[in-house]
């Protein structure tokens, strides 16, 4: 069971509505429903009794809500306190980055930061968008490097790094590989390969399907390398964002820009996020180094 599933369940109960809970959690109604259904399957018990557009809690659901709400409060308190103790030692910098990231500038930024601050231990973790959101929310990372999918929050520093072009990687065997660019219509019905942990597959699919409009089927890889092997096998296309300098793909893969139409490139906003009340002085220093390197890469 994921803590996120428990959080979604509590949000639904307290909002009294799947729709309102989904808005509060910044996901779609279908995604929050899928997560709660997955929770019920894992527990092998019905928590919510659905009645057309209304719902009520079963006895098991009432117990799970009352006990889970207290546990969630304790878990958040535990995470905050652990992070506070760890951050009393400002000789550490914990960075979260996207599992699908393939640029070189993060390596360069860490190397440059380490050379200027040799006594600071830099550690990294990777995840999907939602996993990184939880990392920063629970204080497990000092800052995360993430794409923008929700409105900026006043509780965080929302440090915009770069607006990056979107590409797709497809097999050279694919009949579209000879095109100069691909439109959303070109890929709408193709199989989309996403890089995601098993637990986050439903959330990632929901975003790419219902927000970005990719309408075909989906396959999942746990790493960029695994995803590219699927592309080489002509099993589908993999969306890629040019955050800085991308390493060249295999000669068996064609990387093409993704356009909205009339050669207008699809772009995504890439940011660094950290809590306004965090006390680590190294966070804004690293963010500025990373942003400079990204923009230098674009100018080259």
Buried (B, 14 or more C-beta within 10 A) or exposed (E): EBBBBBBBBBBBBEBEBBEBBBBBBEBBBBBBBBBBBBBBEEEEBEBBEEEEEEBEBBEBBEEBBEEBBEBBEEBBEEBEEEBEEBBEEBEBBBBBBBBBBBBBBBEBBBEBBBEEBEEBEBEEBBBBBBBBBBBBBBBBBBBBBBBBBEEEEEEBBBBEBBEBBBBBBBBBEBEBBEBEBBBBEBBEEBBBBBBBBEBBBBBBBBBBBBEBEBBBEBBBBEEBEEBBBBBBEBBBBBBBBBBBBBEEBEEBBBBBBBBEEEEEBBBBBBBBBBBEEBEBEBBBBBBEBBBBBBBEBEEE
